[in-house]
Amino acid sequence: MDASAILPAAGVSLLGMPLLLSASTHLRQFGAFKAVVVTQSVVPFRLHQPAALAFVVCELTVGVAGGAVLLPMARQGVVWVVVAEASMYLGLSLYVGTIVHRGLKVPCGCFGKVRPISRLTLLRNIALFVACLAVGVWIGIP
């Protein structure tokens, strides 16, 4: 197998792992995750359940796609997957940034944790977004 094809796919796959791990926790503890979404006060109350479900579906879909690009027949999808991962991390950065900007002391819900959202949470998501951009440049996305 050609290293020039497998290395970018491995990078994309690694970037999808946090999404996959988070989705598995959110699915196992969906009631707690919905409660966190309500507490965070970003999504209107009547939309918290569909928003939580949509988020978990996106995490799971993008995370699984990240793993799938390691398969030779899925390697052409690496560009689309890294764009999807970057979009997830950008969206998370904006969501978390809204909470940090408001100064809310609310639980993160990341990986089932109840620690409060902080600037560190925001920096982690921004770092993952930038890593996606770097992999995108590496594989030739202009």
RAZI-V695157 format. One line per field, one symbol per residue. ss: DSSP state (~ for helix, > for strand, _ for the rest). psi: psi as a letter, one per 20 degrees, with the letter a starting at -180 (. if undefined). Layout:
ss=???
psi=???
This chain:
ss=__~~~~~~~~~~~~~~~~~~~~~~~~~~_~~~~~~~~~~~____~~~~~~~~~~~~~~~~~~~~~~~~___~~~~~~~~~~~~~~~~~~~~~~~~~~~~~~~____>__~~~___>__~~~~~~~~~~~~~~~~~~~~____
psi=pphhhhghhhggghhighggggghghghlhghgghggghikhpqgijhghggghghggggghgghghhiiphijhhjhghghgggggghgghggghhggghikpnqqgipkjqjqqpahhgghghgghghhggghgghjjp.
